[in-house]
Each structure stands twice: as structure tokens, then as C-alpha cells.
Amino acid sequence: MDGRVGRVVGAVDTDSSDAPLVVRVLPDVAAIDKEFDYLVPPGVDVAVGDVVRIELHGRRVGGWVVAVDVVAEPGLKLKPLAKVSGRGPSADLIDLAGWAAWRWAGRRASLLRTAAPPGVVRSVGEARRPSVSTTPSPESARPEWVDRALAPARAVLRLAPGADRYPLVQAAVASAVEAGGSCLVLCPSVAEADALAGRLRREGVSTAAMTHDGGASRAGAGEWAMAAGGASAVIGARAAAWAPVRDLRRVLVLDEHDESFQQEQAPTWHARDVLVERARRVGAPALVVSPCPTLEALGWGELVVTDRPVERAGWGRLEVVDQRDLDPALGPLFSPRLVDLVRGGGRVACVLNRTGRARLLACGACSTVARCAECDSASIDDGSGGFSCARCGTERPMVCLECGGARFKNLRLGVSRAREELEALVGEPVAEVTAATVGGPSPAADTRVVIGTEAALHRIARADSVVFMDFDQELLAPRYRSVEQALGLLARAARLVERGNARDGRLLVQTRSPDHPVIMAAKLADPGRLAASEAPLRAALGFPPSVAMAVVSGAVAPEFMEAFGRPDGVKVQGPVDGAWRLVAPDHQVLCDALAATDRPPGRVRVEVDPLRI
């Protein structure tokens, strides 16, 4: 195991006269990152990674065997394993979890929980690996850029959002099979992984789809066993970075820029980085693909680009509306071009990243902005005839604090109010999609116009046109990754339009910054120009990837920071709103300092590589 992780031996009180097999177990307990020794009952077969049940401090808990045939401390009587439940993560994944726990300042148990099967797996057979064709038929001839992308050991392929990625996946799996092993493919969503797995299976490729929902399931356990048995292709979303793969020979990450690859809960591990490290350990080539690669990816591997005609065609048509030229009486959202688009034919998806009815209101009599009476933050329309504070939650009647007026005007519409306006414009129902509606039914295919936050781009399969009603909200967001994230939204929208396959399909972007580098990069189908300007800016401002960064927050964050101190090479900033920012020249310095700090009892969140600050 990784030497950075501490170990202790579970103790009981009397001598043992014989020496049966002893195993070391890591309990599946969030607050414990220590290992304990247990006896293996006679006749029980156990291996590294097996999922077991143990008695610990008077209760029975789960755990994983991390070492077998260990030498226990003399003079201790060890308890036996209560149960061997089934197979679990392999030895190399257990070791990888130790590295990831150091890299993202977390506990191994949470990582191994992701790597464990979603149900009981008693045994793992050996999957049949049929040969995979590497010479597609003429009608599905492989593009020339596929071979160029697969040649380097560490490559970053910049592939336009509208380009077909399947020939690349097919060739990657074929090369892994030819090398005597398997290919592990990550997709940004479960739906995309399922679709890709189904396409490979229809061609006769032995494929394990790691797309279970995280709960225990027989089907998910079967796919896990198939992957562990040597399926030619193992495909899934973020969690599949920890999938069991026999003889890993190639890894492939699609849309590496997508934020879904980073775990939101601490430890905030990134699937791309886990997979790249996993490939490095076994000497397998790694390829990450994106229409707009992140600076982290560009700094890691060799950039491969397609021919200019391919890239230009894959970004589609982008039309920009300069909101500075609009009639103020119409407001900034409903431009004549937008009205023509939604009243025309075809499916239209409108994106407005503001939930609720109105995010900013002003008194109709004195023009004073509606504010909270307690914290002076902006108050919003709560939808029930009153105001609520977005910061502290205080509710009050819809009355102006300055003049007592009760009539207010919208300065910044939310998506719910904008939906009502759109319905009035088009004279037909308009579907609303936000994060709050995720998990419910997808918008009906016969709902022609859809409006929502960026969640709408993930909930619909295709669109003839996509409209960003107020793109300045993305361009000017107070986040250091805002331009990367904004270009990622345009790439996602361009892919939906390409799937719509409409002759007049387009992206419509409404902004007061029509010459912004993000818009120009998408309009010219040249994401490289944005990366060239963003990299030196980030370095000058001291943001990743030029530095390593972590944010510490939570109830006992002050106690943690007191224990952390001021280690050499780490700059401590804050606290601001109860959070500290840690900045170091690289992850080695930062993660070593975090690993050397004892955590106090209580809740503390350590977010390494924060996405949204």
C-alpha cells in the first residue's frame, strides 16, 4: 500500500497458540482510514480486494481485504472474519485508491466504494475476446485523423462537437484487443455510455457497460463481473474510471472538458486524471478527446487536430445578436431574431442560466432595486406574491423599502418568467427544464420549444436550433474557468444541432460582447486561439493549472487550518465566508502538506482542484 497511509493492528487481549492465515482489512467506515488484522476461518478462500464483513468496536461493518498472509503483532488474539461477501477491487485498484486518497486529500474507503461491484459477485470468469475488425467497410471508412490520434502514448485529440466519434472508439478497442487486452472508455453521461455500448455490442464486440445507478443490482454486478473477466471494451461514465479491467491496454476519455467527470463530494477526484494515472501504471496509451480541451489536458499530452474543413463543419453555424443594438423597449432577451426563430419551424432549445421568475427587480415608482431587509442582498420573486432573499432566505411582502410602492419591474428575468413570455410569443406550450426537474420525465418529443438552464442541453437528445438568451452571464461569471465552461456550453449546443440534422440549424448567441474570445473561437471553429490567450492569463493571476489549489471549509475548518499551519511552499489565503484557499506550486507540495495534517473530529471539506471559484 501507499506509504502515505497509516496502519494499525486491531487488538484483543490474549495470546494465539497457532498461526492461521491472517488478512489485513480496511473498514468501510467514513471516519476510519486504518487497517486491522483478522483471522481467516478454516476452509474460507480469500484474496486481496475481497469484500468482507468484520466485527469492529462492537458492531459489524463492511470492508475490503488489502493484504493476505500478513504477520500479526505477537501477543494478540485476532477476531475471525465474520463473512466473505464476494469479489471486489483488484490489488492494483486498491493501490490506485491509496494514490487518489493522497492526490485529492480524502479517504480510501470512499474511493473503494466506487470501485466495488454494485452487488454480490461470487466469482469472475473469463470473457471471450473475439477479434475486432480494424478495416471497416468503405461506407464506414475510418477518417485519417483516427490513426494519428492513436499513435502517441499520451495524446489530446481536438475533435469538433459535430464529428462522429464512433470510428475512433472502434479503432481504440481494436488496438487494445490486438495488444491482448481491453480498452476502457469514459463518456460524460450514462446515456451516452449506454448508446455507445449498444452500438459496439451490435457489431459483436464483447462489451461491459458500467452504467448502473450506484445502487445494488444483479444486472450491474453482472456487468462488473464481465469487465473483470476480460471484456474487450469497458464503457461507462465517471465511476467507470474505477471499473475492473483485465489486461488494460488502452484508455479513452470522451469530452474530457465536461465537468461531470469531477466528483462533487469530497474527495473531489477527477475521472480523467484517475484514468491517466491508471494507464501510466500499466504502460497503456491514453487518449483524451474534446472539442475544446482544457488547459490541464493540453499540458499533459500531445495535441492532435483534425483538418480545418472537418473542424469547421463540426462547429456548425453560429449567429450573434449584439444586445447593445436592441430596442430597450423590447428588453435584452427577446430579440427580433429570437422571435423569428421560435415562431418558425423546428425544435428550439433556449438556454437561460437563471432559475425562478425574476432574479432582479426594481420598484416601478422610484426604481430602487428590491433588497433584503436583513442582509441587504438582492431579493427575488418567490412565485407566491412575496420576496425571498437568495442569500439568507428571509421572506417579506412585495413592498419597496424605500417608498412603499407595490409595483415592480423585471430587470433580470428568471427562466420561469421567461417561459411565460415565450409561450405568449409562440402561442403554444413551452417546456421548462432546470436542475430541479432532473430525474423527472424528459421534455416530450412533440414539445417544439424548450427553455431551461444548461440542464436543458443534457435532457434533450437533439435540437434544430439552440439559443443562448443571455450569454454574458457565462462569459462574465466570477469563476476562473468561466471561459472554458462557456466554450464547453457552445460545444454541447453545437452537438445537439448537429444531431437535429436541420438544413437551417444554428446556434444563436445573444450578448453585449460579440467580439469576446469565446464567441470568436466558436465562430471561427478554432478553440486553440482561446487556449493560447487563457494560459498566460491564468499563470499571471495564479490560477490552475499553473499552480495547485485546494479550498478548505466546514464546521471544523478552523481547527483543521490551525493544525495545517503554514507549511513551506503553500500559500494560505482567507478565511473568506468560512473558507480557506491553499495555493502551492504543484500537487506534490500541496498534497504532501494536506496528508501530513491530522483531521479533527467533525465535518471538514477539502476540495482539491476546485472547479467553480
N, C-alpha and C positions, 0 to 999 in steps of 0.2 A: 504493500500500500504506500501511498504518498507519505513521505516523511513529515510533511507539514501537519498531519492529522494525528492527534494524541490517542493513546490507547490506555485502558486499564483492564485488570482482570477481575471478573466477578468473583467475590469471595464468599465462602461459607466456612464452617468452623471446625471441621475435623479432618484428620489425615485420610488419604486414599491409599489402599494397600496394593492396588494393581494399576495398570496403565492402559486403559481402553482408549479408543480413538477420541481425540479432543478436537473440537472445531471452535473457531472464533466467529462471533455473531455481532453484527451491527443492528441494534434495535430500530424498529420503525417508529421512533418517538421523536417528535419535533425538537424537544428541548435537550436531547441527548445525542452527542456526537462521539460516543466512546464505544469501545468494543469489549465484549465479555466472552469468557470461555465456558463451553458446555460439553458434556459427555454425549456421545452418540450411542443410543441404545443398541444392544446386540441385534445383528441382522438388518439394520437400517442402512440403506445406501444413501450417501450424501456427497455432494460436490460443491465446489465454490460457486456461489450465486444462487443456490437453492433458497427458496422461500420457506421459512420455518416459523414455528410458534415457540416462545420461550416464557419461562417464569421469571419476572423481573420486579423486584420490590413488592412482592405480594400480589401481582396481577399478571395476567397472560397477555403478551403483546406479540406482534409480528416482527420479523427481522430477516436478514439475509446472511448467509454464510459467506464470510470474506476470506477465510483461510481454513485449511483442513490439516489434520495431523500436526497440530501445534503442541508445544511443550508448555504445560501449565505450570504455574508457580508452585513450588514444593510446599506441602503442608496445607493444601486447600482441598476441600471436598466439593467437587463441582456438581451442579444440578444437571440432569439429563435434558435433552431437547424434548419439549412437550409434543411436538409434531413436525414432520416434514411435509409441507403442503404440496410442493411441486417444484418444477424448474423455474429458474429466474435469470437475472442478468449474468452474462459471462464474465470471466475474470478480467478481460480487457475493458469491459464496460464499468466494472467496479473500480478499476484503476482510473479510468477516464472520469468517473464521478468524483474521485479524490482531487483530480486536477481542476475540474469545474468548480468544486466547492471552494478551492483556493482562488480561482480566477474571478468568481462572482461573489465571494465572501458569504457563502451560505453553508447549509448542512448537507452532508452526503445523502441523508435519508430522503429528502425531498427530490433529489435527482434520481435516486434508485427507484423511487416510487413511479417515476415516469418511465424508467427502463423496464419495470416489471410487467409481466403479462396481465391483461385485463381480466383474467380468470385463471382457474387452475389448469396448469399444463403438466401432466404426469410424465410425459416422455416426448422427445423430439426425434422424429425420423429423419430420413434424408430425402430431400425433394429431387425429382428428376429434372435435370437441366438439359432440355432439348436445345439443339443448335438454333441460333437466331440468325436470320438472313442478314447479310451485310451488303447485299447487292439488290436493292429494291427494283421493282419493275419500272419500265420507262415512265409510266404515268405518275409514279410517285418518286421520281429520281431525286437523289439526295443533293441538296444545294452544296455548292463548292465550299461555303464557309463552315460547314459541319466538320470536315476533316481538319481544317485549320484550327477550329476551336478545341478539338480533342487532342491535338498534338502536344501542347505544353503540359508539364506536370502540374502547374498552377496557373489557371487561365481565368480571365474575366471576359465573357462574351457580351458585347453591347448589341442587343438584338431588338429591333423596333417592336413596339407593342402589337402591331398587326401581323407580324410574321408568324408562320406556323412553326411551333417548337417541336412537333412530334418527330420529324426526321432526326433531330438532334438526340432526343430521348432514345429512339430506336437504335441509333448508332452507338450511343453510350452503353446501352445494355448489351449490344452485340459485342463490343470490345471487351466488356467485363467477362462475358461468357467465354470468349476466345482465350482470355487470360486464365481461365479455370476458376472463375469466381462469380460474384454477384455485383450488381450495381444498386446503390442506394440513392433514391431521388426524392427531393423535398419540394413540395408545392406550397404556396401561401395559404391555401384553403383546403378543407376536407373535400369539398365538392369537386375542385379541380383534380385532386389526387384520385378520387373515385373514377372520374371520367377518364383520366389517363390510364389507370389500372385496367379499366374495362376495355379500352382500345388495345392495349398490349395482350390481354387475355384472348381477345377475338382473333389475334394473329398467332395464337398458340404459345405465347411466352409464359413461362411459369412465373406468376406474379403474386406477391403478398401485399395486400392493401392494408396498411396500418392506419385505418381511419375510424377506429372505434371512438366512442364519445367520452372515454375516460372511466366509465363505469364497468363493472364486471359483466362480461358477456361471453357466451360459448363461441359465438362467431369470431369475436375479437381474439379470443385465446387460440382459436384455430389458425387465424392469420399470423399470429405471433409465432406459433409453432412452425408454420410453413416458412416464415422468414428465417427462423433459427435453423431449419433443416436444409437451407441452401437454395431458396427460390432465386431464379435468375434476376428478377427485379423486385426490389422492396421499395414501396412508394407510400408516402404519407405527408402530413403537414408537419408542424413544428415538433411535436412529440416524437416523430419518426426518426429524428436525429439520434435517438437512443434505442432504435429498433435493433433486435438481434440479427446479425448478418454473418453467415458463414462464408469465410474467404472473401472479404471485401476487396474488390479490385478497382472500383471507380465510384466517385460520389458526384452528384449533380444537384445544384440548387437553382431552382427557377424563381425569378423575380426576387433576387436577394435583397433588393431595396425595401421590400414590403415589411412594415412594422410588426406584422403578425408573427414574424419569426422570433421576436424577442418576448420572453416570458414577462408578464406584468407583475406577478407576485415575486417577492424575493425568495431565492436568488434569481436575479434578472438575466438568466443566461440567454445567449443568442444562438439559435439553431445553426446558423451559417458558421459561426466560429467553432461550435462543438463539432460539426461535421468536418470542417477543415482540419482541426486538430486530430480527429479520429483517422482521417485519411493519412495525415503525416506520420502517425504512429505505425501504420502498416505499409507505408510506402505506396499508397494508391494515388493515382492522379485525381485532382479535384478541379471541377469547373463550376463557376457561378455565372448565372445568366441574368441580365436585367436590361430593360430599355434605357435606364438611367442609373448606372452603377453608383453606389455610394463611394465616398472618399476612402472609407475603410477597405472596401473591396479593391479599389484602384491601387491602393498602396500595398496590397497583398500579392496580386498576381499579374500576369502578363495580359495586357489588353488586346483583345481580338475584335475587329469591327467588320461588319458586312460591307458590301459595295454600296456606294452612295444611292444608286437607284432603289436598292432593296430597303435601305433605311428611310429614304424619303417616302416611299409608298406605304411603309408600315406605320407612319405617324398620321396619315390621313389629312383632311382639310381642317385648318384652324382659322376661324374668323374672330376678329377682335372688335368689340364695341367700346369706344372711348366714352366713359360715363361723363366726362367733363363737357362733352358736346350735347348732352341730352337736355331736353326742356325740363327745367326744375319742377314744373307743374306735374310732370309725369312721374317724378321720383326716379331714383337711381336703378331700380331693379327691373322695371317693366319697359324696356326699350322697345321702339317700333320693330326692331329686328327680332327680338324675342317674341313679341306678339304675333308677328307673321309666322314664325317657326311653330309655335304651339297651336296656331289655328290651321296650319297646313296639315298634310297627311304624315303618317309615320309615327313611330313611338318616340317620345321625347322625355328625357330624364333631366330634371332641373335640380341643381345642387346648391343648397344654401346652408352653410355650416353654423346655423343659429337655431337652437330649439325654442319652443314656446311660441307665443303670439307676438310679443313685442319686446325687444331687448333694450330699447332706449326710447323713452317717451319724454315729451316736454309739455308744459302747460299751454293750452291754447290761448290763454289770455295774456300771460306775462312771459311765456317762452322759457321759464325756469325748468331745468332738467329735473325729472322726478327722482328724488333721492330718499335713502333710508333715514328715518328719524333717529336711529340708534348709532349707526356706524358711518353714515354719510356716503355709502356706496350707492350706485345706481339701483333704483327699484324697477321691477319688471311686472308686466301684466300677468297675474297668476291664472287668468282664464275664468275666474269666478266673480269678476267685478271688483277686485281689490288689487293691492300692490303686495309684492313679496320681495325681500332682499336676497339677491343671489349670493351674497357673502355670509350674512349671519342668520338668514331665514326669517327675520322679523316681518310680520304681516300687518297691514294697516289699510284703512279705507282709501279709495282712489280720490284723494283730495290734495291739492297743491299746498305745500308747506309755506310757500311764500305769500300767495294772495288768496288762498282758499278756493280757487277755481276747481271745477269738477269735470272740465272738458280737456282732453289731452290729445296730442297729435303724435303719430309714429315717426320717430327719426330713424329707427333701425328695426325693420320687421323681422320677426322670427318665422320659422318655417310653417308653423300652423296658420298664422295670419296670411302668409304669402300663398298658402294653398287655397284659402278662401278667395283671394284676389284672382288667382289663376282660374279657379272654377267659374268665376264671373266672366272672365275673358273668353274662355273656350266654350262655355255653355255645356259642359259635360263633367262627370265625376273625375276628380284628380286624386290619385293615391298618395298617401304620406308615409315616408319611411325614415325612421330615426333609430338610434340605438335602443330606444325604449320599445320599439316594435320588433326588434330582432328576436327570433325564437317563435314568432307568430307566422301565419301563412305569408308566403311571398305575394307581392302585388300581382293581381290577376293578369294573365297574358292579354286580356281584352281591355285592360286599363291603359289607354293610349298615352296619357300624360302622368308622369310620376314626379313628385318633388320630395326632397329629403336632405338630410345631412349626407356626408360622404358615405354613410352606411348604404345609401341607395345604390352606389356603384358596386356594392358587394351582393346586393339582394336581387338584382335583375340580371338576366343572362345576356341580354342584347338591347341595343337602342339604335334608332336611326340617327338621332342627334342627342348630344349632351350639352347642357347649358350650365355654365358656372355663373350664377346670378350676381355674385359679389366676390370676385377672385382676390380683391385686395385684402380680404380677411385672411387669406392663406399667405399671400406674398409678404404682408407686413406683420405677421404673427410674431409675438415676442419670444421666439424659440430659436436657438442657434441652428437647428436643422430645418428651418421653415422653407428655404428654397428647395432643398432636396425633397421635402414632403410635398410641396406644391407641384413640382415636376412629376412626382410619382402619381398624384391625382390625375394630372393630364394624361399620363401614360395609361392609367386604368381606364379612363374615359375613352381614349382612342381605341383601346382593345374592344370595348363594348360596341363602338360604332362600326368597327371592322366586322364584328360578328353579325351586326344588323344587316350588312351587305346591301345597304341602300345606295342608289346612284348619287343622291344628293346628301348623303350623310356627312355630318360635320361636327366639330366642336365649336361652340360659341362661348367666348370668354368676355365677360363684362368687367372692366377695370378702369381705374384712373391712371394706371401706369402701363400703357400699351407697349412701351419700349423696355419693360423690365427684362433682365437676363433670362428669367424662367420662361416668359412668353416667347422671347426670341429663340431660345433653344428649341422649344416645341414647334414653333412656326417654321424654323429652318431645318427641323429634324436633325439637330446637332447638339445632343446633350453634352458633348465634350467641351463645348465653349463655356457652359455653366460650371463644370468641374474645374476648368482652368482658372476661373475667376474666384471660385469659392474656396479653393485650397489655401491660397496665400492669405485670404481674409480670415479664415478660421485660425491659421497659425498666428497671425498678428494679434488676434483677440484672445488667444489662449484657450481655444476650444478643441475637442477631439476632432480628428484623430491625431492632431499634433501633440496632444497630452492625454493622459489617462485621468478619468474623473469619476467620482462617486458622490452620492448625496446620502446623508445620514439623517433620519428623522424618527419620530416615535416617542412614546411616553418616557422611556428611559434613555433617550438620546443624549441628554446632558451627562448622565453617568458614563455612558459609553465614550463620549468625547473626552471626558476627564481621564479615563483610562487610556485613551488613544494618545493623548498628549500632543507633542509637536515633533514627530519623527523626522529625521534628516531626509530631505528631498521631497517632502509632502507639504504643500501649502494648504492651510486650513482657513476657510472663509466662512463667516457667519458667527452666530446664528441669524437667519432671516426667516421669520414666520416659523420658528421652531425647527429649522433645518440647517445643517452644516454642509458645505461643499468642500470636498477634498480634491486637490489637483496635484498630480505628480508627473514627472517627465515620461514615464512609461508604466505599464501594468505590473512589471516585476516589482518596482519600488512600491507602488500603491497597494498591491495585493499582499505583499510580504508584511507591510505595516498593518493592514487590516487583520491578517491571520495571526499576528502576534498580540492582538488585543483581546483580552478576556471579555466576554459579553456579560453584562449584569443581568440579574433576573428581571423579566419584564419584556415588554414589546419594544423592539428596535428594528427599523427597516434600513438596510444598507443596499442602496441601489447603485450598482456599478454599471457604467456606460449608460447613463440616463438618456432617454430619447427626447423628452419634452421638458427642457429647461430654458 
